Amino acid sequence: MPGTHGTVSKLIKVLSTWLPSLRTRFVLLVAGLFLALSVVMIMVASYLDLRDEEQRVVSDARAIGATVSRLAVPHLTNHHYLILEQELESIAGSGVVELAQVHDPARAVTIDSDPDTSYFDEIDQHPLITLSLQTGLDQIRQTGDRIEIALPVRETANSPVLGVALVSVKRLQANGMLFAIWGRNIVITLVLLIFCVPVTFHFAENFVRPIKALTQTAHTVSAGNFDAPFPVERTDEIGVLARAYRDMVGTIRNNMARIHELAYVDPVTRLPNRESFRQHFNSNMQLADGTPVRMAVLFIDLDRFKRVNDSYGHDHGDALLKEVAARLQRLLNSSDKVAAGKTAFSPLVARLGGDEFAIVLPAEKRMSNVYTLADQLVQCVEQPLEINGLTMAVGASIGVSTYPDDGEDYTAILKNADIAMYAAKRTGGNRACFFNEIERDSRSHERIRLEAELKRALLADEITIAFQPKIDCATLRVVGAEVLARWDHPERGLLAPGCFIDVAEESDLITRLGDRVLELACRQGRVWLDHGQRLPLAVNVSIRQLEKPGFTARVLDILEITGFPAELLQLEVTETVAMGDPERISEAAKPLLEAGITFAIDDFGTGYSSLAHLQRLPFNTFKIDRSFISGLADDHHSRSIVQTILAMAKSLNYEVVAEGVETEEQHVFLAENGCTTAQGFLFARPMPAEHFEAWSKAFLMDGNHQHLAAGAQPKGGSTFAA
């Protein structure tokens, strides 16, 4: 059975391959079922016909037997055996009866229809005759080729048995009869099949037609037409399938609309996003004949938006972005006729991200429409906005670049517009600047080149660090070091932070740079700790680093990865940054303070510190700016300021570090007025880690601290300087 099932499965698979049409399969299925049913019906009909024919033969044999029985009565009673024999021979001569016998039990005589025998011959008594005599009943027996019937012979129905009449009749030949029956039924079947196939094709066509229509609708939908009608009004299975298709297509349409929205629409302002802006630009760069289309891209960055976000939260910031987007859209719509000119494509405003927007529009040769629109945009954005009951004001710095004058593709045009926007910000913001007006500015080109090189430097590990020792003013012992970034430029040599920090902050590379410096410092600190030298390290932190989400987590991760103790790390923040946003500083510093990290105010005295803020900020160290230290020798005001800072630090229990100590007079003044720590060229310049380790050992072994106390210049300061 398993083999048969496998063969049938293979046959069905082959037929499915050869007969892809559902209609053809249906017709063949119906025809096959019809043929199978016809065969069964022929077999049943043949059996019934054969049975009826057998019953007819039996009935005929019984009737002949009864006739013989009636004929035998007078002959048996009068003993006219010869006449009876002639009559039996006459009955057998008709060809229907094969053998006829009459047995007289009284005289033990058997008369038969065989002309070769007579009633004087001894003939074996047939078993049916014996059985009929014994029972007095009719007896019948069917063998392979004949039917034999024995009937008792009586004068009347209730009289004794005079004898037994036996009749043997030939049975029908089943093969011949079946052939005749099958031939007749097959002809009938073929006639019916010839009639059935066209009718089946007709019904199959009607059955398949709605499926074909549904399939065609599915093809239409797959081609992108989601409005194709489905036969949902049907109540049969086709209608159920059509409704399922309709619901599925509706779900797909909604999902595609949602995907399109996520891919091309800004979720806050509902304006096109960066990708949509790029595609719009690229699709309109050329006419059908390949001629470039003059276009202008206006890169808009909001001024003072960060203050709104930081002061009132992101909800107010998002509301402001929505209002600005609406203003830009209204202004662009009202300027369409002026801006579009005879060019086919329409202007587009998009939000690129954050507080950055961009507009692309056709540009005339004279660019008058672009100049006009840029001025209108600046005036439009600077008007006060009412956001959730609050009056706010922001500005717009706009950079403009033109295709194909300022670049050959979208990337170049957008980058140059961005450069022009930064040029507008550097001159105070809230104005528009055109790229072609600044393209000869060597500083802009230098900034672009330096930014690209800095990115490469971060990838190529060209950023290194130097250490400037901190000296205890009283004991002249090394009590720590400040970590300073250095760029080992392949062409310009070792660069100090002043050459690249501004570029790093403007290009947002400061986060990667700061993380790199912090990691290098902590790894070196761990190495020294493993060698038995416990040295606290101070690392500068930029405002951009504090603004970035995850700053606290990154610092703690670096400490965990390097294994450097948190209590040996100090983060330095400038006074301007600390006082500019004390709440952010406190929020970012809280988990770091809990971990053991300390904070110092760098360049103290140059900003506008508030005592109220100082009490709430997480600092425990003042770093007096070098500008005050340099004036200690001849500037009375500098002396007074330094003394005031030292007195205030003592009253607030702050540590004080004096930067830029270069002379013994400065060192003596600071020590006499209670300064705890100093750093500067008097002791050592910033140096690499290997030089620092050698310098610190030499500084102690040579007793340089004793020379300093006596007013001598330290030898190590020049020997190990970097």
N, C-alpha and C positions, 0 to 999 in steps of 0.2 A: 503493500500500500504506500509506504513512503516513496518508493521509486515511481509509482504511478502518479502520485501527487506532484513530484518534481518534474516529471515529463509534461504534465498538464500546465504547470506554471511556466515552463519554458515555451510551450506552444502558445500560451496566451501572450507572453512577452514578445514572441516573434510576430504574432498577428497584430499586436499593438504597434509594432514598428512598421509593419507593412501597410497597416490600415489606419492612418492617422485621423481619418474623418470620423467624427462621432456619428454622423448619419449612416455611413456605410456600416459601421460596427453595429448600430441599432438594427439595420435591415438584416444583416447577416445573423444577428442574434435571434431576431424574430423568425427568419427562415429556418435557422437551425432548430429552434424550438418547435416550429411547425413540422419539420421533417421528423424530429424525434417523436412528436405526438402522433404523426401519421403512421410511423412504424409501429408504435404501440397499438394504435387503433386497428391497423391491418392485422397484427398478431391476435388481438382480441376478436376481431371479426372473423378471422380464419378459424380460430378455435371454436367460436359459436357456430359458424357454418358447418364445420366438420362434425361438431356434436349433433347439430340438427340432422345432418345427413345420416349419421350413425343411428340416431333415433328413428329416422324414417325407414332405414333398412331393417332395423329390429321390428318395427311395426309391420312392415311388409312380410317379414319372415313369420311373425306371429299370425298374421292374417292367412298366409298360405298354410301354416300348420293347422289352423282352425278348419280351413277348407278340407285338408287331407283327413282331419279327424272326423268331419261330417261324412265324407265319402266312405270312410272305412267302416262306419257302423253297419250298414246292410250287408256288406261283404263278410264282415266277421261273424255276423249272426247266421248267415246262410252259407258260410264257408266257400264263398266265391273268390278264392285267392287269385285265380288266374286273371279274372276281370280286374281285380284291384291292382294287380301287378302291371297290367297294361295302362291303367289310368295313372299310376305313379310314374311310369316311363313317359307318358304323355306330358305330365306336369314338369318333369325334369327336362324334357326336350325343349321347353320354352326358353331355356337359358338362364332363367332367374334363379331356379333352385338347382343346387349342385347335387343334392342327395335327398331322397324322400324314402322313409321306411315306416312300416306299420308292423307292430309286434302283437302277436296273439299269444298271451300267456297260457291260455287254456290248452292249446295244442303245441306250444313252444315253437311256433312258426313265425319267421320274420320275412315279410314281403318288402322288397326295396325296388328302387327305380333303375337299378343297374341291369341293362339287357343281357349282360354276360352271366348273370346269376339268376337262379329261380328260387321259388320258395321251398324247393326240395333240398337246396344247398344249405349246408350248415354255415351260418353266419354268426360271428361273435356278437353277443348282445352289447349294444352301446351302453356306456355307464349312465348316461342321462335317462335311457329307457328304464334301467334298473331303478334309478332314484325316483323317477316319476311313478313307477309301479308301487314302490314302497311308501311314498308320501301321498300319492293321489293328487299331486299338484303339478302345475306347469314348471318346467325346468328350462333354464337358458344358460348357455355358455358361449363366451366370445373368445376365440383364439386369435392368432396373428393374422390369419387370412380368411376366416369364416365365422359365421354366427350359427349356432346350433340351438334348436328349440324342441323340447319334448313335451307333448300335450296328452293327457289321459283321454281315452275314447270312451264315451258313455252314450247310451241311447237317449237318456234325459239328463237334466242337470243333477238329479239326486239319485240316479241309478248307479249300480256298481260299475267299476271300471272294466270295460271289455278288452282294452289293450292300450297301446301307446303309439301315437303318431310322432315321428321324428323328421324334422326338416333341417337341412344344412344349406345356408345361403352364403355366397361369397361376400366378404367385406369389401368396402371401397378401398382403392389404392390411395393411401394418404399423400404420397408424393405428387401424383398427378393432380389430385384434387387441390392440394395446397398451391401448386403451380398456377392452376386456373384461378384460384381465389386471389393469390398474390398479384398475378398479372392484372386482374380486373381492378384491384384496389390501388395498385401503383398508377395505373392510367388515371384513375379518379384523383389521386394525390397530385400528379403532375398537372392536371387541368386546374385543380384548386391552387397549386403553387404559382402557376402562370398568372392567375388572377390575383393571388395574394401579394406577390412582390411589388407590382405597381401601387397597389393600395397601401402597402407598408411604406414604400418610398414617399408616398403622398403624406401619410400621417407623420413619418419621420421628419419630413421637411417642415411641416407645421410645428412639430415638437422642437426642432433645432432652431427655427427662425428666431425666437426670442433670445436664445442663448447666443446666436450670432450677433444679434443687435446689442446685447449686453457686452459681448466681446469687443465690438466696434467702439462702443462707448468707453470701454476701458482703455483701448488704444488712443482714443482722443484725449482722455485724461492724462495718459502717460506722455503725450506730446506737449502737455502744459495747459490745456484748456480744462480748467476745473469746473466750468459752468455747463459741461455736457450733461444732458438730461438722462436720468435713469428711470426705467419702467417700474417705479415704486408702487404704481396703482394696482399691479397684479396681486392676486391673493394666493397664488401657488408658490412653489419653491423658488421659481424665478424671481418673484416679487420679494421673497425673503432675502435672496442673494443680492438683488438690486438695492434693497434698503441697507444691507450690510456694506455694500460697495459705497453707497452714498455717504453713510456715516464715516467710513474709513477715509474717503476722499475729503470730507469735511474736516476730520482730525488732521490729515496731512496738510490741508490748506492752512489751517490755523497754526500748525507747527512751523510750516515754511514761513508764514508771516512773522511768527515770533523769532525764528532764526534770522530772517532778513532784518528784523528790527534790532536784534542783538548785534548783528554784524555791521549794520550801516547807520544806526540811529543812536545818538548820544542819549543815555537814559535820563539825564538831569534836565537838559534844555530842549530835548526832542529835535535838535538840529541834526543834520548829517554829521557823522563822525569822521575821523581821520581817513579811514579806508574809503568811505564814500567820496570824500573830497579828492583823494588821489585818483580814483577811477573817473570822476567827473573831469578832472584836469587832463588826464591821459586820453580820454575819449574825444576831447575837443582840441587837441594840439595841432591837428592838420585838417585841411579841407580834403575833398574827394580827390583832387589832383595832386595832393602831396604838399601843397603850399602851407607853411607854418601859419598858425593863427596867433596874432599878437594878443597876449593875455598878461594881466597884472595880478600878482598875488600879494595881498595885504595880510601880514602876520601881526595879530593884535594881542598884546599882553596887558592885563589889567594892572595898574599901579595901585599899591596900598591894599590889594585884596587880602593879603595874608593877615593884615591887622584885623580885618572883619572876621575872618575865619578863627583867628586865635582869641579874639575878644568876645565874640558872640556865639561861636560854635559853627559846626558844619551845616546845620539846618539853615541858619541865616545866610551862610556863604552860598549854599545851593539856591536859595531864593534870590539872592543877588545875581547869580549867574543866569537864572531864568529871565530876570528882568532885563539884564544887559543883552541877552540873546534876542529877546523880543524887540528891543530897541534897534539892534543891528538889522534884524529881519525887516522891520517896518521901514527903516531908512533905505535899505537896499531895494525894497519893492517900490518905494516912491521914486527911486533914481533909475529904474530899469530903462526908461526911454532914453535917458541921457547916456547911460553906461553901455547899453547893448549896441547902439548904432545899427549898422547893416549886417553884423555878424550873427550867425545862426544860433549859437548857444546862449543860454541865459546865465546871469551871475548866480553864484552860490555862496552862502555863508555856512560855516561849519565850526564845530567845537573840536579842537585837536586834543584837548585834555587839560586838566587843571583849570587855570584861568587864561588859557590861550585859545584864541579864535583865529579863523582865517577866512578870507574872502577871495574868490577868483572871479574875474570879470574881463570882458573884452576891453582892449586898450587901443585908443587911437594913437596915431603917430605922434601927435603933439602931447599926448598924455593929459590933456586938460581935464578930461572926465575923472581920471584917477586922482589928480591933485585935489579936485573939488570934493570927491567922495572921502578922501583921507581927512581933509579938514572937517567935513561934516561928521565923520565918525568920532573924532576927538571931542568936538563940541557936544555930540550926542551922549557919549559915555560920561563926560564930566558933570553933567547935570545931576543934582542930588536925587537919590532914590529913596522911596518909602518902603522899607522892608519890615514887615511885622510890627508896624507902629513906630519904627525907629528911622531916623533920617541918616542916611549914609552917603558918602561921596568917594568915588574912586576915579582914577584917570586911565588913559589908554596910551601906551607906547606902541607905535605902529611902524613896522618895517615893510618896505615895498620893493619887490623885484619884478622884472618884466621878462616874459618869454617872447622871443628867443634871445633877447639882448643880453640878459644876465645869466643865462644858463641853457644847457641843451636838453635837460629833462626835468622831471618833477622834483627829484631829489635835490638837484643843484638850485633850482628856483626857490624851493622852500628853505633850504639852508641859507641862501643869500638874503632872503627876506628876514630870517631869524637874526642874521648878523646885523642887518639894518635896524631891526627892532632893538637890539642891545645897544647899538650906537645912539638910538633915541633915548634909551634909559640913562646912558652915561651922561647925557647933556641935560638931565633933569626930568625926563619923562613927560608924559601928557603932550606928546607931539608926534609927528610922522617924519620918518627919515627914509630916503630913497637910496637903494644900494649903489646906484651909479654915481651918487654924490660922495660916497665914502670909499669907493673901490680903490682910489689912489692913496688912501690913508695907510701908511706903512705900519702903524700900530695895529690896525685891524688885521692886516695880513699876518703880522707877527703873532697876534693872539690866536688866529686860526691855526697857524703852523705849530705854535707851542702847545695848543690844546691837543692836536693830533699826536704830537711827540709824547705828551704826558700820558695819553692813553696807551701808547706803545710801551712807555717806560713802566707802567704798572703791570703790563702783561709780561715784560721781559725782566722783571725784578731789578730794575735800575734804581729803585728807591732804597736808600740806605738811611742809617741813623748815626748821629754823633751824640756824645755825652759831655755836658759841661758840669764840672763838679760844684757842689754846694759845700761851703766851708763854715764851720762853727766859728763865729767871730771871737769867742772867748778862748777856746782851746785850740783853734786852727786845725781841727780834725775834719776829715771828709765825712759828711753826714748825709750825703745823697747826691743826686745828679738830675739835671734837666735833660730830657730827650729832645733832640732837634732833628727835623727831617733834612735829608740831603738827596740831591738828584745827581747820580753819577752819569752825566750826559756823555754820550759817546763822542761828541764833537766839541762841546763847550766845557768839558771837564766837570768838576764838582760844583753844583749850584746850591746856593743857600735858599731858604724858603721864600725870601722876598722876591725871587725871580719867577716863582711859579704858583704861589699860594692863591693870589688873586684870580689867576686863570682857573685853578682847580675849583674855587668857590663859584665862579660864574658858570662854569660848564658842568657843575654838579659832580665833579670828580673828587671833591673833597672828602666824601664819605669813604670811598675806596682808599684814598690816600691816608686818611686818619686811621682806618682799620689796619692798614698795612704798617704804619708807624707804631701803633699800639701793640700789635702782635710781635713785631721785631723787638721792641723794648722789653716786653714780658718774657720772651724767649731768652734774651740775653741776661735779664735779671735772674731767671731760673738757673742759668748756667753758673753765674756768680754765686748764687745761693748754694748750689751743689758743691762749689769749691770752697765753701765756708765764708764767703763774703756777703753779708746781709746789707744790701744797699737799697734804700728807698729811691723810687724813680718818679719823676713828674713829667706828664705828657700833656701837651696843649690840645684843647678841644675847640673846634670851630662852631659857630652858630648854626651852620648848615647841618653839622652832625647832630646837634641837639634837636633840630627841627624834624629830622628824619624819623619815622616810626621805627621802633625796634632798636634804638640806640642802646638803651639799658641792657637789653638781652644780648646784643653783640659784645658789649664790654664783658659781661659775665661769662659768655661763651669763650672768649679769648683767654680769660683767666683760667677757666677750667681746662681748656686745651693745652695751654702752656704750663700749667701748674704753678704759676707765680702767685704768691700770697696777696690777697686783696689789701691787707693792711700796709703793704709796702708800695702801693700805687697811689699817686696823687694826680688828679685831673685839674688842669689850669684853664680857667675861663676868664676872658678879658673883662675889665670892669664895665665897659660899654655894653657888652652882651648881657652880663649879669643884671645890670640895672635896667636894661631895655625890656626884659621879659622875666622878671623874678619868679613869677608863678610857674612858668615852664621849667626854669632851672630847678626849682624846688621839687616839682613833680618828677623830673628825670633823675634827680639826685637821690631821692628818698630810698629806693631799693639798693642803690650803690652804696649809700651810707650804711644801710643795714648790713651789707656784705663786708664792710670794713674799709672801703675806699674813702680817702679824704679829698677835699676840694680847696683850691687856692684861687684868689682873685689876682689875675695878672694885670700888669700896667696900672696898679692902683694909684689914684691921684689924678689920672688924666680924664676921668669921667665925672659924673655927677652922682656920687653915692649918697644914698639916703640912709641915715642911721636906723630908721624904722625898717627899711628893707634889709639892711645888714644883719639885724637881729633875727630876721626870719629866714635868711639864706643859709645854706649848709656849709659855709666856709669856715675854716679855722686858721687860714694863712693869708697874709697880705704880701704881695710882691710889689715893692716900691719901684715905680718906673725909672728907667735909667736916665731920663731927662732931668730928674731931680737930683740924682746921685752925681751927675756930671757937674752940676752947679754948686756943689758943697764948698768948693775952695774959695769962690769969690762972689757968690750970690747969697745975700742975706735972706731973701725970700725962700730960696730953695732949702736953706738950713731950717728956717721956721716951719716949712711944710713937712720936712722929714721928721723934725722933732714932734710935730703935732700928730703925724701918723703913728710914730712909735709910741707916743703917750696914749693915743686912742687904742692901739692894739694891746697895750699892756692892760688898760682898764677893761677891755673886752675879752682878755685872756686869749689873744690871737698870737700865732707865730708870725714873724716878719722875715722876709727874704729881700735883701737889697740886690737889685740887678745892676750890671754894668760897673762894678767896682774895679777901677783901674789904677788907683794910686794908694799909697800907704796912708796919706792924709784922710782920704775918704774912709778907709778901713778903720782908722783910729776914731774918727768922729762917730761912726756907726756903733762901734763897740762901746764908746763912752756913753752913748745915749740909749743903750739897751737893745740894739738890734741883735737878734739871735743868729741869723745866717746871712751869708753873702756869697755872691758868685760874680765872676768877671775875669777880665784879662790879667788882673793882678795875680790871680791864682793859676788860671789855665784857660786856654781857649777850648771850644768844643772839639772833641777828638773821637776817633773810632774806638770801638770796644777794646781791641787789643792794646791800643796806645793808652787808653784810660787805665786799664789794669796795671800796665807797667808804670805809668805815671804815679798812680796812687801808692804803689810800693816804694818807688824812689822818693816820693814826697815825704813819706814817713821815715824811711831809712836815712835819708840825707839830713833829716832834721830841719827841713825848710820852714816849718812852722816857727822854729826858734828864730831863724833869720828874719822872718816877717815881723815877729814881735820886736825885733831890734831895728826894724826899718829897712831891711834889705829886700831886694827884688828876688823872687823865688827862681832858682835855676830850672826847676822842673817846668815852670811856666813856658819857657821858650823851647826847651828840649823836646817836650812831648806834645807841643801844640799841633793842631791839625788845621 
